[in-house]
Amino acid sequence: MSSGTVKKTYEGRSITVTFEVARCRHAAECVTGLPEVFDPGERPWVRPDGAGAERVAEVVRRCPSGALQYELKDGGAAAPDRPTP
């Protein structure tokens, strides 16, 4: 697997968020939508427990490239895998 296809996983108590850097188009929907969870100036830059799982999922669904995905720990639906534009 090349470094461009690496998917990083950020596990929280109620939700797991994944990020695929090669797909990111830097639209900043995540950063502006929920800066307490998505902060590129921090490490790790995704902190899933920074807000409620449903709120995190709502913001992840706004990601236009599909670089961000989520899975709810209670068995809820994951974000659909959107094709790269």
Buried (B, 14 or more C-beta within 10 A) or exposed (E): EEEEEEEEEBBBEBBBBBBBEEBBEEEEBBBEBBBEBBBEEEEEBBBBBBBEBEBBBBBBBBBEBBBBBBBBEEEEEBBEEBEEE
